[in-house]
């Protein structure tokens, strides 16, 4: 039976939630809500569902919602939905602060609700194809560069873009963080538009992450180095290159490129389908509330390092 679900917030990203949910057999798109009633009505008409004036007007028999409102409203909206007994997928970042994020996570746990956080890159087919080959990362380098848009300016580049890679890194190395060094620059807005962070983990792994939302090109590349192996992942193109060291005759090493098959798909579609499956089976999402909180807390450590560095 299809999951009765609604979308709260149908701006740029929320509209895509509605588009994809309307196409997924496991979803019964029961409605959309937005602060702009005209936009809500237009999206509802486009995807064959109902427009509601507010969250409070949504049908009580919903099973789940996706939340794509501005970050500052995540806490209020997520808590209201959990209070109504609905499972919730919240777009990244989980909340505007670690404190708010913990409040959401604890409320979901008390309610026994499914809470998923929209770190889409974890559902990217290129990442999913790479994970079985990632054994013990020693060095991770990520470049996440975007062109300037008027969207997501309510948060800085750390919560806007870098948090994707903070989540990916935490998923690959869950050991405690022992050191963070970071710099950030305000360029076109009143918040940081460019940031770089160097994070060292207790395992010995080091991650060097760069994020910019004022670049001329869109870049989404992650490089992972481990013993005798190197992966280069392009999440925008959904391509993976895997190189490994092979010792041939007489002990002479050579670099071998292994083919990595990637079945391309829209990451947001995969993410939403995964959420519906978690709701249906009552299983832990691939990116749980606790995962989203871990990424958010690491983002706060990066911000703290920037402040303490005087940038």
Residue frames relative to the residue before (quaternion, step in Angstrom):
aa qw qx qy qz dx dy dz
X 1.0000 0.0000 0.0000 0.0000 0.00 0.00 0.00
X 0.5098 -0.6697 0.4490 0.3000 3.58 -0.92 0.90
X 0.4610 -0.6667 0.5216 0.2664 3.56 -1.13 0.80
X 0.3380 -0.7267 0.5609 0.2074 3.57 -0.80 1.02
X 0.0789 0.8247 -0.5385 0.1537 3.54 -0.39 1.31
X 0.1385 -0.7714 0.6156 0.0827 3.56 -1.20 0.60
X 0.3355 -0.7137 0.5801 0.2038 3.54 -1.31 0.44
X 0.1458 -0.7805 0.6048 0.0607 3.57 -0.81 1.04
X 0.7724 0.1778 -0.1961 0.5773 3.53 -0.39 1.30
X 0.0991 0.8218 -0.5510 0.1059 3.59 -0.22 1.24
X 0.1740 0.7522 -0.5963 0.2199 3.51 0.75 1.16
X 0.8432 -0.1453 0.0947 0.5089 3.59 -1.14 -0.58
X 0.7638 0.3649 -0.2117 0.4885 3.59 0.70 -1.04
X 0.6490 0.5391 -0.3221 0.4293 3.58 0.93 -0.86
X 0.5883 0.5596 -0.3708 0.4509 3.58 1.09 -0.63
X 0.6563 0.4938 -0.3149 0.4756 3.60 1.01 -0.75
X 0.5572 0.5620 -0.3917 0.4694 3.59 1.13 -0.55
X 0.6852 0.4874 -0.2844 0.4605 3.57 0.81 -1.04
X 0.6370 0.5417 -0.3270 0.4403 3.59 0.93 -0.89
X 0.7304 0.4352 -0.2470 0.4650 3.56 0.80 -1.01
X 0.6421 0.5157 -0.3361 0.4570 3.59 0.95 -0.78
X 0.6257 0.5391 -0.3356 0.4530 3.59 1.06 -0.70
X 0.7180 0.4451 -0.2450 0.4757 3.59 1.17 -0.53
X 0.6294 0.5590 -0.3377 0.4210 3.60 1.21 -0.35
X 0.4708 -0.7029 0.4530 0.2812 3.63 -0.70 1.02
X 0.6651 0.5226 -0.3062 0.4367 3.59 1.09 -0.67
X 0.6953 0.4517 -0.2627 0.4935 3.59 1.28 -0.22
X 0.1333 -0.7248 0.6669 0.1097 3.51 -1.21 0.71
X 0.2168 -0.8117 0.5287 0.1212 3.58 -0.04 1.29
X 0.1520 -0.8540 0.4967 0.0278 3.54 -0.22 1.36
X 0.8113 -0.1782 0.1108 0.5456 3.60 1.20 -0.17
X 0.2129 -0.7378 0.6231 0.1484 3.49 -1.41 0.24
X 0.1381 -0.7645 0.6260 0.0683 3.54 -1.26 0.58
X 0.1113 0.7789 -0.6147 0.0549 3.56 -1.09 0.67
X 0.5911 -0.5799 0.4260 0.3645 3.56 -1.19 0.58
X 0.6836 0.3924 -0.2564 0.5594 3.58 1.25 -0.49
X 0.3239 -0.7925 0.4769 0.1990 3.64 -0.20 1.19
X 0.6170 0.5394 -0.3548 0.4499 3.60 1.07 -0.63
X 0.6568 0.4965 -0.3115 0.4744 3.57 0.96 -0.84
X 0.6322 0.5346 -0.3262 0.4563 3.56 0.97 -0.85
X 0.6691 0.5002 -0.2951 0.4638 3.58 0.92 -0.93
X 0.6590 0.5166 -0.3124 0.4486 3.57 0.97 -0.85
X 0.6684 0.4825 -0.3032 0.4780 3.60 0.94 -0.86
X 0.6283 0.5341 -0.3349 0.4559 3.59 0.98 -0.80
X 0.6687 0.4913 -0.2998 0.4708 3.59 0.92 -0.87
X 0.6478 0.5464 -0.3171 0.4259 3.56 0.99 -0.86
X 0.8149 0.2570 -0.1069 0.5083 3.57 0.96 -0.88
X 0.5711 -0.6846 0.3454 0.2930 3.53 1.18 0.65
X 0.5754 0.5544 -0.4071 0.4425 3.55 0.91 0.90
X 0.5881 -0.5838 0.4258 0.3633 3.60 -1.27 -0.17
X 0.3202 -0.7114 0.5936 0.1975 3.53 -1.23 0.63
X 0.1162 -0.7888 0.6015 0.0491 3.55 -0.95 0.94
X 0.5590 -0.6527 0.4094 0.3064 3.55 -1.06 0.81
X 0.8102 -0.0238 0.0511 0.5835 3.59 1.04 -0.69
X 0.6946 -0.4467 0.3643 0.4304 3.52 -1.33 0.21
X 0.6491 0.5497 -0.3105 0.4244 3.56 0.97 -0.89
X 0.6795 0.5003 -0.2875 0.4531 3.60 1.16 -0.54
X 0.4823 0.6767 -0.4405 0.3398 3.59 1.23 -0.20
X 0.5965 -0.5777 0.4082 0.3792 3.62 -1.09 0.61
X 0.4798 -0.6951 0.4588 0.2760 3.56 -0.90 0.90
X 0.6663 0.5211 -0.3158 0.4298 3.58 1.15 -0.47
X 0.3129 0.7288 -0.5318 0.2968 3.57 1.20 0.46
X 0.3293 -0.7236 0.5656 0.2190 3.55 -1.23 0.50
X 0.8208 0.0174 0.0515 0.5687 3.56 1.04 -0.74
X 0.1307 -0.7607 0.6284 0.0964 3.53 -1.35 0.34
X 0.2208 -0.6939 0.6483 0.2225 3.51 -1.35 0.25
X 0.2397 -0.7873 0.5617 0.0842 3.54 -0.98 0.95
X 0.0732 0.8049 -0.5795 0.1046 3.58 -0.54 1.21
X 0.2993 0.7429 -0.5250 0.2878 3.54 1.02 0.91
X 0.6854 -0.4377 0.3401 0.4722 3.65 -1.21 0.11
X 0.6620 -0.5647 0.3312 0.3650 3.56 -1.08 0.82
X 0.6490 0.5464 -0.3314 0.4129 3.58 0.92 -0.84
X 0.7015 0.4456 -0.2638 0.4896 3.61 1.21 -0.43
X 0.4070 0.7436 -0.4645 0.2562 3.63 1.23 -0.10
X 0.6604 0.5194 -0.3242 0.4347 3.58 0.83 -0.95
X 0.6929 0.4896 -0.2891 0.4435 3.57 0.72 -1.06
X 0.7099 0.4596 -0.2724 0.4590 3.57 0.78 -1.00
X 0.6647 0.5075 -0.3168 0.4475 3.60 0.86 -0.92
X 0.6653 0.4974 -0.3128 0.4606 3.60 0.90 -0.87
X 0.6348 0.5258 -0.3325 0.4583 3.60 0.99 -0.77
X 0.6706 0.4928 -0.2986 0.4673 3.58 0.97 -0.83
X 0.6494 0.5060 -0.3181 0.4701 3.58 0.96 -0.84
X 0.6275 0.5451 -0.3278 0.4491 3.56 1.06 -0.75
X 0.6806 0.4680 -0.2803 0.4891 3.58 1.19 -0.54
X 0.5640 -0.6400 0.3650 0.3729 3.57 1.28 0.07
X 0.5036 0.6573 -0.4242 0.3665 3.59 1.22 0.36
X 0.4381 -0.6191 0.5737 0.3093 3.54 -1.24 0.51
X 0.1940 -0.8255 0.5294 0.0262 3.54 -1.01 0.87
X 0.0888 -0.7200 0.6825 0.0895 3.51 -1.17 0.78
X 0.1272 -0.7975 0.5888 0.0334 3.56 -0.66 1.15
X 0.4668 -0.6567 0.5101 0.3011 3.57 -0.90 0.87
X 0.5355 -0.6065 0.4674 0.3561 3.56 -1.20 0.50
X 0.5715 -0.2252 -0.7891 -0.0031 1.54 -2.09 1.35
X 0.6967 -0.4816 0.3229 0.4224 3.55 -1.21 0.49
X 0.7870 -0.1183 0.1244 0.5926 3.59 0.93 -0.88
X 0.6668 -0.5121 0.3697 0.3955 3.55 -1.33 0.06
X 0.7950 0.0817 -0.0470 0.5992 3.60 1.22 -0.36
X 0.6455 -0.5166 0.3915 0.4040 3.54 -1.27 0.34
X 0.6206 0.5522 -0.3397 0.4411 3.56 1.02 -0.77
X 0.6748 0.4707 -0.2906 0.4885 3.59 0.92 -0.88
X 0.6322 0.5423 -0.3266 0.4466 3.56 1.04 -0.79
X 0.6481 0.5102 -0.3179 0.4675 3.59 0.97 -0.83
X 0.6210 0.5481 -0.3404 0.4450 3.56 1.04 -0.76
X 0.6545 0.5027 -0.3053 0.4750 3.59 0.98 -0.86
X 0.6683 0.5112 -0.3027 0.4477 3.59 0.85 -0.99
X 0.6865 0.4816 -0.2901 0.4612 3.59 0.86 -0.93
X 0.6213 0.5279 -0.3414 0.4677 3.59 1.07 -0.68
X 0.6509 0.5075 -0.3142 0.4691 3.60 0.97 -0.82
X 0.6631 0.5027 -0.3118 0.4585 3.58 0.94 -0.83
X 0.6382 0.5160 -0.3311 0.4656 3.59 0.99 -0.76
X 0.7144 0.4549 -0.2460 0.4713 3.56 1.03 -0.84
X 0.3869 -0.7152 0.4884 0.3166 3.58 1.23 -0.33
X 0.4130 0.7331 -0.4399 0.3138 3.57 1.22 0.57
X 0.4788 -0.5973 0.5497 0.3343 3.53 -1.31 0.41
X 0.0016 0.7723 -0.6348 0.0243 3.57 -0.89 1.00
X 0.0099 -0.7917 0.6087 -0.0499 3.54 -0.64 1.19
X 0.2332 -0.7652 0.5858 0.1300 3.57 -1.10 0.74
X 0.4763 -0.7505 0.4049 0.2144 3.53 -0.87 1.06
X 0.1924 0.7482 -0.6025 0.2006 3.56 0.56 1.17
X 0.2385 -0.8597 0.4362 0.1173 3.51 0.36 1.36
X 0.6075 0.5971 -0.3731 0.3677 3.60 1.00 -0.71
X 0.6061 0.5613 -0.3714 0.4239 3.59 1.09 -0.50
X 0.6850 0.4360 -0.2683 0.5184 3.56 1.28 -0.38
X 0.4324 0.6999 -0.4597 0.3344 3.57 1.30 0.00
X 0.5126 -0.6773 0.4233 0.3152 3.62 -0.72 0.99
X 0.6184 0.5412 -0.3597 0.4419 3.62 1.05 -0.63
X 0.6565 0.4881 -0.3052 0.4875 3.57 1.01 -0.79
X 0.6622 0.5151 -0.3126 0.4456 3.57 0.88 -0.95
X 0.6662 0.4973 -0.3035 0.4655 3.60 1.05 -0.73
X 0.6700 0.5189 -0.2869 0.4466 3.57 1.18 -0.58
X 0.5656 0.6673 -0.3800 0.3007 3.57 1.01 -0.83
X 0.6692 0.4965 -0.3444 0.4325 3.68 0.79 -0.76
X 0.6816 0.4842 -0.2839 0.4696 3.60 1.19 -0.45
X 0.6189 0.5318 -0.3433 0.4651 3.58 1.26 -0.21
X 0.1113 -0.8381 0.5340 0.0095 3.55 -0.37 1.29
X 0.7753 -0.1703 0.1495 0.5896 3.59 0.66 -1.08
X 0.2205 -0.8128 0.5248 0.1240 3.59 0.05 1.25
X 0.2351 -0.7599 0.5921 0.1292 3.54 -1.09 0.82
X 0.7865 -0.0051 0.0246 0.6171 3.55 1.10 -0.75
X 0.0705 -0.7846 0.6160 0.0070 3.56 -0.91 0.99
X 0.0428 -0.7873 0.6151 -0.0021 3.55 -0.87 0.99
X 0.0009 0.8095 -0.5860 0.0370 3.57 -0.82 1.00
X 0.0813 -0.7549 0.6492 0.0442 3.53 -1.10 0.84
X 0.0258 0.7792 -0.6219 0.0741 3.55 -0.65 1.19
X 0.0792 0.8167 -0.5541 0.1402 3.52 -0.09 1.37
X 0.0243 -0.8096 0.5863 -0.0145 3.54 -0.93 0.90
X 0.4989 -0.6229 0.5015 0.3340 3.53 -1.24 0.43
X 0.5997 -0.6030 0.3894 0.3537 3.56 -1.15 0.58
X 0.0560 0.7509 -0.6570 0.0375 3.53 -1.08 0.90
X 0.5627 -0.6116 0.4386 0.3420 3.55 -1.26 0.28
X 0.5419 0.6254 -0.4034 0.3906 3.60 1.27 0.02
X 0.8475 0.2280 -0.1603 0.4518 3.55 -1.31 0.46
X 0.3842 0.7349 -0.4833 0.2806 3.60 1.11 0.53
X 0.4905 0.6416 -0.4408 0.3918 3.57 1.28 0.14
X 0.7478 0.2659 -0.1808 0.5809 3.59 1.28 -0.24
X 0.5366 -0.6111 0.4618 0.3540 3.58 -1.24 0.31
X 0.7252 -0.4563 0.2953 0.4227 3.56 -1.32 0.16
X 0.5729 0.5897 -0.3876 0.4170 3.59 1.17 -0.45
X 0.7361 0.3768 -0.2237 0.5159 3.58 0.91 -0.90
X 0.6300 0.5454 -0.3275 0.4454 3.57 1.18 -0.50
X 0.8458 0.1191 -0.0084 0.5200 3.59 0.70 -1.09
X 0.6942 0.5022 -0.3122 0.4104 3.59 0.69 -1.04
X 0.5904 0.6132 -0.3767 0.3655 3.59 1.03 -0.68
X 0.5370 0.5944 -0.4110 0.4352 3.61 1.16 -0.43
X 0.7304 0.4227 -0.2387 0.4806 3.57 0.86 -0.99
X 0.5694 0.5585 -0.3841 0.4651 3.58 1.15 -0.49
X 0.6532 0.4965 -0.3059 0.4829 3.58 1.01 -0.81
X 0.6475 0.5181 -0.3252 0.4544 3.59 0.90 -0.86
X 0.6615 0.5091 -0.3072 0.4571 3.57 0.91 -0.94
X 0.6663 0.4937 -0.3128 0.4630 3.60 0.92 -0.85
X 0.6360 0.5234 -0.3349 0.4576 3.58 1.10 -0.62
X 0.7008 0.4531 -0.2576 0.4870 3.59 1.18 -0.55
X 0.7842 0.0901 -0.0486 0.6120 3.58 1.19 -0.52
X 0.1241 -0.8340 0.5369 0.0282 3.56 -0.27 1.28
X 0.4366 0.7016 -0.4696 0.3108 3.60 1.23 0.10
X 0.6575 -0.5362 0.3431 0.4032 3.62 -1.13 0.50
X 0.4515 -0.6442 0.5469 0.2863 3.54 -1.21 0.64
X 0.1710 -0.8157 0.5460 0.0856 3.60 -0.78 0.98
X 0.8096 0.0042 -0.0073 0.5869 3.60 1.16 -0.38
X 0.0367 -0.7715 0.6351 0.0105 3.56 -1.13 0.78
X 0.0049 -0.7546 0.6561 -0.0092 3.54 -0.93 0.99
X 0.0888 0.8258 -0.5458 0.1106 3.59 -0.79 0.94
X 0.1185 -0.7465 0.6480 0.0939 3.52 -1.33 0.45
X 0.0389 -0.7970 0.6026 0.0121 3.55 -1.17 0.61
X 0.1722 -0.7960 0.5780 0.0514 3.54 -1.11 0.77
X 0.2558 -0.7039 0.6399 0.1719 3.56 -1.09 0.82
X 0.0483 -0.8287 0.5575 -0.0100 3.58 -0.73 1.03
X 0.8348 0.1230 -0.0358 0.5354 3.60 0.56 -1.14
X 0.7616 0.2821 -0.1730 0.5572 3.59 1.21 -0.35
X 0.6126 -0.5523 0.4065 0.3930 3.57 -1.29 -0.03
X 0.6690 0.4116 -0.3018 0.5404 3.58 1.30 0.21
X 0.6802 -0.4868 0.3403 0.4296 3.59 -1.23 0.31
X 0.1813 -0.7981 0.5703 0.0699 3.55 -0.86 1.03
X 0.7565 0.1811 -0.1134 0.6181 3.58 1.26 -0.42
X 0.0889 0.7991 -0.5906 0.0688 3.59 -0.95 0.82
X 0.0806 -0.7574 0.6452 0.0606 3.52 -1.25 0.59
X 0.0348 -0.7999 0.5990 -0.0079 3.55 -0.95 0.89
X 0.1372 -0.7496 0.6427 0.0787 3.53 -1.10 0.81
X 0.0558 -0.8290 0.5538 -0.0549 3.55 -0.44 1.29
X 0.1266 -0.7892 0.5988 0.0504 3.56 -0.85 1.03
X 0.2325 -0.7889 0.5617 0.0901 3.55 -0.89 1.03
X 0.6552 -0.5281 0.3757 0.3882 3.54 -1.24 0.48
X 0.6011 0.5817 -0.3421 0.4281 3.58 1.15 -0.60
X 0.5532 -0.5806 0.4070 0.4372 3.57 1.21 -0.53
X 0.5226 0.6364 -0.4103 0.3918 3.57 1.24 -0.27
X 0.1423 -0.7613 0.6283 0.0740 3.54 -1.14 0.77
X 0.1187 -0.7821 0.6093 0.0549 3.58 -0.95 0.90
X 0.0992 -0.7758 0.6223 0.0328 3.55 -0.92 0.97
X 0.0172 -0.8407 0.5366 -0.0701 3.56 -0.31 1.31
X 0.0593 -0.7829 0.6193 0.0109 3.56 -0.97 0.94
X 0.0150 0.7940 -0.6065 0.0387 3.56 -0.91 0.95
X 0.0497 0.7804 -0.6209 0.0545 3.56 -1.04 0.85
X 0.1612 -0.7826 0.5905 0.1136 3.56 -1.04 0.74
X 0.6644 0.4545 -0.3159 0.5022 3.57 1.20 0.45
X 0.3760 0.7333 -0.4818 0.2980 3.59 1.10 0.66
X 0.5506 -0.6155 0.4504 0.3393 3.55 -1.27 0.34
X 0.7688 0.2664 -0.1486 0.5620 3.58 1.20 -0.49
X 0.4004 -0.6802 0.5571 0.2581 3.55 -1.25 0.48
X 0.0251 0.8045 -0.5871 0.0860 3.56 -0.56 1.21
X 0.0272 0.7702 -0.6356 0.0448 3.57 -1.00 0.92
X 0.2889 0.7809 -0.4988 0.2404 3.58 0.27 1.23
X 0.0778 -0.7746 0.6277 0.0026 3.52 -1.06 0.93
X 0.0886 -0.7774 0.6216 0.0378 3.57 -0.94 0.93
X 0.0819 -0.8026 0.5909 -0.0021 3.55 -0.83 1.03
X 0.1183 -0.7939 0.5960 0.0213 3.54 -0.72 1.17
X 0.0886 0.7678 -0.6307 0.0696 3.55 -0.99 0.91
X 0.7380 -0.4073 0.2651 0.4682 3.58 -1.22 0.17
X 0.8687 -0.0178 -0.0330 0.4939 3.55 -0.77 1.14
X 0.7483 0.3457 -0.1993 0.5299 3.61 1.17 0.35
X 0.0312 -0.7854 0.6180 -0.0150 3.55 -1.15 0.73
X 0.0794 -0.7888 0.6085 0.0340 3.57 -0.91 0.94
X 0.1161 -0.7502 0.6475 0.0675 3.53 -1.10 0.83
X 0.0665 -0.8192 0.5689 -0.0284 3.56 -0.57 1.23
X 0.1043 -0.7580 0.6424 0.0444 3.54 -0.84 1.05
X 0.2048 -0.8274 0.5104 0.1139 3.58 -0.17 1.24
X 0.5806 0.5639 -0.3872 0.4416 3.60 1.18 -0.35
X 0.7498 0.3530 -0.1905 0.5262 3.57 0.94 -0.93
X 0.3025 -0.7682 0.4939 0.2729 3.58 1.31 -0.31
X 0.4553 0.6425 -0.4662 0.4032 3.52 0.80 1.15
X 0.1172 -0.7867 0.6050 0.0361 3.55 -1.13 0.76
X 0.0860 -0.7487 0.6542 0.0629 3.54 -1.08 0.83
X 0.0700 -0.8005 0.5953 0.0029 3.57 -0.78 1.05
X 0.0428 -0.7923 0.6083 -0.0192 3.57 -0.68 1.14
X 0.0027 -0.8003 0.5996 -0.0025 3.56 -1.00 0.79
X 0.4798 -0.6564 0.5084 0.2836 3.51 -1.25 0.57
X 0.0416 -0.7906 0.6108 -0.0110 3.54 -0.82 1.04
X 0.2727 -0.7673 0.5597 0.1535 3.54 -0.81 1.01
X 0.2211 -0.8144 0.5302 0.0816 3.52 -0.52 1.25
X 0.7992 -0.2487 0.2156 0.5029 3.52 -1.23 -0.55
X 0.8302 0.1576 -0.1719 0.5064 3.54 -1.14 0.79
X 0.6261 -0.6009 0.3268 0.3744 3.55 1.17 0.58
X 0.4519 0.6916 -0.4576 0.3287 3.58 1.23 0.22
X 0.3239 -0.7676 0.5163 0.1984 3.59 -0.65 1.02
X 0.0052 -0.7711 0.6356 0.0372 3.53 -1.25 0.47
X 0.4387 -0.6801 0.5260 0.2615 3.53 -1.22 0.61
X 0.1022 -0.7907 0.6034 0.0132 3.55 -0.82 1.09
X 0.2500 -0.7493 0.5927 0.1573 3.56 -0.98 0.85
X 0.2068 -0.7775 0.5854 0.0998 3.55 -0.72 1.13
X 0.4485 -0.6769 0.4995 0.3018 3.60 -0.92 0.79
X 0.1114 -0.7673 0.6291 0.0550 3.55 -1.06 0.81
X 0.2456 -0.7856 0.5540 0.1254 3.55 -0.53 1.17
X 0.0496 -0.7860 0.6162 -0.0038 3.57 -0.85 1.01
X 0.2116 -0.7637 0.5996 0.1115 3.54 -0.69 1.12
X 0.2936 -0.8197 0.4645 0.1617 3.55 -0.05 1.32
X 0.0836 0.7633 -0.6327 0.1001 3.51 -1.13 0.81
X 0.5597 -0.5693 0.4668 0.3804 3.56 -1.29 0.23
X 0.4390 -0.7344 0.4380 0.2760 3.64 -0.43 1.15
X 0.6469 0.5178 -0.3377 0.4464 3.61 0.96 -0.76
X 0.6171 0.5285 -0.3507 0.4657 3.59 1.04 -0.66
X 0.6470 0.5086 -0.3114 0.4751 3.57 0.97 -0.89
X 0.6487 0.5327 -0.3095 0.4467 3.58 0.97 -0.88
X 0.6890 0.4715 -0.2831 0.4721 3.58 0.85 -0.94
X 0.6327 0.5159 -0.3311 0.4732 3.60 1.00 -0.76
X 0.6435 0.5191 -0.3141 0.4668 3.57 1.04 -0.77
X 0.6258 0.5275 -0.3310 0.4696 3.59 1.04 -0.76
X 0.6515 0.5122 -0.3126 0.4642 3.58 0.90 -0.89
X 0.6445 0.5148 -0.3169 0.4682 3.57 1.03 -0.78
X 0.6452 0.5162 -0.3190 0.4641 3.59 0.99 -0.84
X 0.6372 0.5195 -0.3190 0.4716 3.57 1.04 -0.80
X 0.6889 0.4995 -0.2787 0.4452 3.56 0.91 -0.94
X 0.7802 0.3486 -0.1660 0.4922 3.58 0.90 -0.96
X 0.3377 -0.7566 0.4848 0.2801 3.60 1.33 -0.20
X 0.4414 0.6696 -0.4711 0.3672 3.55 0.91 0.97
X 0.6423 -0.5408 0.3858 0.3824 3.56 -1.23 0.52
X 0.4447 -0.6931 0.4926 0.2815 3.61 -0.83 0.91
X 0.6342 -0.5099 0.4105 0.4113 3.56 -1.24 0.37
X 0.7576 0.1354 -0.0955 0.6313 3.60 1.06 -0.76
X 0.1550 -0.8313 0.5319 0.0443 3.53 -0.08 1.33
X 0.6928 -0.4298 0.3600 0.4535 3.54 -1.32 0.02
X 0.6390 0.5241 -0.3214 0.4622 3.58 1.01 -0.81
X 0.6237 0.5245 -0.3356 0.4725 3.60 1.05 -0.71
X 0.6621 0.5040 -0.3017 0.4655 3.56 0.93 -0.92
X 0.6418 0.5173 -0.3153 0.4703 3.56 1.05 -0.76
X 0.6274 0.5388 -0.3315 0.4540 3.59 1.00 -0.80
X 0.6585 0.4929 -0.3042 0.4805 3.60 0.96 -0.85
X 0.6546 0.5189 -0.3073 0.4559 3.57 0.99 -0.86
X 0.6619 0.4959 -0.3090 0.4696 3.58 0.95 -0.82
X 0.6352 0.5012 -0.3325 0.4845 3.60 1.05 -0.67
X 0.6026 0.5450 -0.3500 0.4663 3.59 1.08 -0.69
X 0.6516 0.5045 -0.3156 0.4705 3.58 1.01 -0.76
X 0.6134 0.5247 -0.3521 0.4737 3.60 1.10 -0.60
X 0.6268 0.5194 -0.3346 0.4747 3.59 1.03 -0.75
X 0.6462 0.5128 -0.3184 0.4671 3.60 0.91 -0.87
X 0.6494 0.5242 -0.3132 0.4532 3.57 0.95 -0.90
X 0.6470 0.5196 -0.3131 0.4619 3.57 0.99 -0.87
X 0.6340 0.5174 -0.3300 0.4705 3.59 1.05 -0.72
X 0.6604 0.4998 -0.3134 0.4646 3.59 0.92 -0.87
X 0.6970 0.4751 -0.2816 0.4574 3.56 0.87 -0.92
X 0.6428 0.5117 -0.3188 0.4726 3.57 1.23 -0.46
X 0.5108 -0.6896 0.3935 0.3296 3.56 1.31 -0.10
X 0.4643 0.6812 -0.4566 0.3345 3.58 1.23 0.26
